[in-house]
Amino acid sequence: MFAAYFDCPGGPENLYMKEVMKPDPGEGEILVKVSASALNRADLLQRRGKYPPPKGASDILGLEAAGSVAGLGPGCSGRWKVGDAVMALLSGGGQAQYVTVPEGFLMPIPKDMTFIQAAAIPEAWLTAFQLLHFVGKVQEGERVLIHAGASGVGMAAIQLVRLAKAIPIVTAGTQEKLEATANAGAAAGFNYKTEDFSEKVLEFTQGSGVDIILDCVGGSYWEKNLNCLNTDGRWIIYGLLSGGEVHGDLLAKLLSKRASIHTSMLRSRDKEASIVFFSQYKERLVRAFTEEVLPHFSGGISPRLQPRVDSVYPLHAIAEAHRAMEENKNIGKIVIEIPV
């Protein structure tokens, strides 16, 4: 089969389409013929040698995929059959013609949705769902500040906050991105390049601040985040685009607001016990998402949820897709179409 590959860490120019061995499904695994995958920041970090896959995972890029069931490993429960249209959250291997997936990580593709659209769901939407519900315990009426509001996770989070009857507020770097977030349901949006978002958030909330912050930026935002975080607020860090170094009296400011910091990643760790626990956690997450959120992607249920696809690249143009994400211009997901 063909897969996205790189021989040594470095820039996008190191990526190419390589012929590799097709995987065989193991105990409790499903073989999926991949029609589309999607790009994530983790793929860029892995390509640079800064985010290796966990032990036992494929070293091929790709943390999500959409396609059809092509085979069943021993011990499968019978829930899936050959030909079923499915999408999956992965630890790696999605940007290839075939991938093996633990059956508990699979989700059915909503009716009338294309593989391209479905590929934009698993990583971004499960991340946002996990941050809001498993970690942040979002409640009706709460205000949620979403950094990188026009990213895949950001656009998903806006809609999920609305689904929870809470209020989404976003930051983004261009007017075009702010308009896109408004169309997705953001109650307010602020340009972090030209405005002090913490002051604007306090102004919008009449001085009370936000209850939850979804933060993929990290170090450089800490003071502004705490400035606009409400008493007893939850600051959830799931990325460090600006680095993790903090200068200043973080703990005193955190204590003064009785605020809490939570951190989260959706890729398992290296220790075997941790991997087993995280696998069970992912299965629980996928099951909850499938039951509570997935029906809203189909017609007839309100509010209707929609994945946002920014652009589509063929697998042989994987380097161009990486360059596009590094330019930080995408609104929603960059999808990789896998050749037949």
Salt bridges, closest charged atoms under 4 A:
GLU64 OE2 - LYS333 NZ 2.68
ASP84 OD1 - LYS81 NZ 3.02
GLU142 OE1 - ARG234 NH2 2.90
GLU195 OE2 - LYS200 NZ 3.98
ASP211 OD2 - ARG143 NE 3.78
ASP232 OD2 - ARG258 NH2 2.80
GLU245 OE2 - HIS247 NE2 3.12
GLU326 OE2 - ARG47 NH2 2.56
GLU326 OE2 - ARG48 NH2 3.10
